[in-house]
Amino acid sequence: MAKKNPILPDLLAPGLRIVFCGTAAGTVSAARGHYYAHPQNKFWRALHAAALTPRLLRPDEFPELLTFGIGLTDIAKHVSGMDKELPPRSLGNAACADLRQRIAAHQPSLLAFTSLTAARNFLGRPVSFGPQPETLGGTEIWALPSPSPIAQWNWDEKWWRQVGEAAAHA
């Protein structure tokens, strides 16, 4: 049986400074074929505010992130929607093991989860924002506030600025 194509392709390459990882493509992102494509998603503004990109990029420009040492992926590659809408186990052990393999193969300096849900599922424990004690080989792990418009309650750009500073020194 052929493997199903991902909703959004990974944007990964060896030696990246940082890879951002969400849970799964959101509905708007899946429909448009671009990461963080909802007009009210703060991802692109946060990247620029954190000095990770020299200008504010549009979602359709996501492939350009590689030129800045930035990659993108999700835990669940074959489903889309809000976390509560995802099929059971789409963020489970198999999906997390697959992510571990992808990150180990490319060895970025930092892996930054763009939500507590993503970090919690990957690490298998409660998490707080900021750097985590675990590493994946030489890759540091961070948990960031979600830039999603439905996660306004926990938005704090300071964590994005801090991960930007860490990536600058990576």
C-alpha positions in Angstrom: 0.0 0.0 0.0 1.4 3.4 -1.0 2.1 5.9 1.8 -0.4 8.8 1.9 1.1 12.2 0.9 1.5 14.7 3.7 -1.0 17.5 4.1 2.0 19.9 4.1 5.5 18.8 3.0 8.3 19.0 5.6 10.6 21.9 5.1 13.8 20.2 6.4 17.4 20.2 5.5 20.6 19.2 7.4 22.2 21.9 9.6 19.2 24.2 10.2 19.3 26.6 13.1 15.8 25.9 14.1 12.8 23.7 13.1 9.3 24.8 14.2 6.9 22.0 14.8 3.1 22.1 15.2 0.6 19.4 15.9 -1.0 19.2 12.4 -1.9 21.6 9.6 -4.8 23.8 10.4 -7.9 23.8 8.2 -6.9 27.0 6.4 -3.3 25.9 6.0 -4.3 22.6 4.6 -6.7 24.3 2.1 -4.1 26.8 1.0 -1.1 24.5 1.1 1.0 26.8 3.2 2.1 26.6 6.8 0.4 29.0 9.3 -1.8 30.4 6.6 -4.8 31.6 8.7 -4.7 35.5 8.3 -4.9 35.9 12.1 -2.1 33.4 12.9 0.8 35.2 14.5 3.5 32.8 13.3 4.9 35.0 10.5 4.8 38.2 12.6 6.5 36.4 15.5 9.3 35.1 13.3 10.0 38.6 12.1 9.7 40.1 15.6 12.1 37.5 16.9 14.6 38.6 14.2 14.6 35.1 12.6 13.6 36.6 9.2 14.8 39.9 7.8 11.3 40.8 6.7 7.7 39.7 7.3 7.1 36.7 5.0 3.8 35.6 3.7 2.6 32.0 4.3 3.0 31.2 0.6 6.7 32.1 0.9 7.4 29.4 3.5 10.0 27.6 1.3 12.2 30.7 1.6 12.7 29.9 5.3 15.4 27.4 4.4 17.6 30.3 3.3 17.3 31.7 6.9 18.2 28.3 8.5 14.6 27.6 9.5 12.6 24.5 8.9 8.9 23.5 9.4 7.1 20.3 10.2 4.2 18.9 12.2 3.8 15.8 14.4 0.7 14.6 12.4 1.6 14.8 8.7 -1.5 13.2 7.2 -4.4 14.9 8.9 -5.5 18.5 9.4 -7.7 20.5 11.7 -7.8 21.8 15.2 -6.2 19.6 17.8 -9.6 18.5 19.3 -10.8 17.5 15.8 -7.8 15.2 15.0 -8.4 11.4 14.8 -7.4 9.4 17.9 -3.6 8.6 18.0 -2.7 11.1 15.2 -0.5 12.7 17.8 0.5 9.5 19.5 3.6 7.3 19.8 3.9 6.4 16.2 3.6 10.0 14.9 6.1 11.2 17.6 8.5 8.4 16.8 8.4 9.4 13.1 9.1 13.1 14.1 12.1 11.9 16.2 13.5 10.1 13.1 13.0 13.2 10.9 14.7 15.5 13.4 17.5 13.0 14.1 18.1 12.7 10.4 18.5 16.5 9.9 19.9 17.5 13.3 18.8 21.1 13.7 20.2 23.1 16.5 16.8 23.7 18.0 13.4 22.1 17.7 10.6 24.5 18.8 7.1 23.3 19.3 4.5 25.9 18.4 2.1 24.8 21.1 2.1 23.2 24.5 0.0 20.4 23.1 2.7 19.5 20.5 5.5 19.6 23.1 3.4 17.7 25.7 2.6 14.9 23.2 6.2 14.7 22.0 7.8 14.7 25.4 5.1 12.7 27.1 4.8 15.0 30.1 3.5 18.4 31.2 5.5 21.3 29.8 6.0 25.0 30.4 7.1 27.6 27.9 10.8 27.9 27.1 13.7 25.5 26.8 13.1 21.9 28.0 15.6 19.8 29.9 15.5 17.0 27.2 17.5 17.1 24.0 17.3 15.0 20.9 20.9 14.2 20.2 22.4 17.7 19.9 19.0 19.3 19.3 17.7 21.6 22.0 13.9 21.4 22.5 11.7 24.4 23.2 8.0 24.9 23.9 6.4 28.1 22.6 2.9 29.7 22.9 0.7 28.8 20.0 0.4 31.5 17.4 -3.1 30.2 16.4 -5.9 32.6 16.6 -7.8 30.2 18.9 -5.0 30.3 21.5 -5.1 34.0 22.3 -5.4 33.2 26.0 -1.7 32.1 26.3 0.0 34.3 23.7 3.3 35.9 24.9 5.7 36.9 22.2 8.6 37.0 24.7 9.1 33.3 24.3 9.4 33.7 20.6 12.0 36.4 21.1 13.9 34.2 23.4 14.0 31.2 21.0 15.1 33.7 18.3 18.0 34.7 20.5 18.9 31.1 21.2 18.7 30.3 17.4 21.0 33.3 16.7 23.7 31.7 18.9 23.1 28.2 17.6 
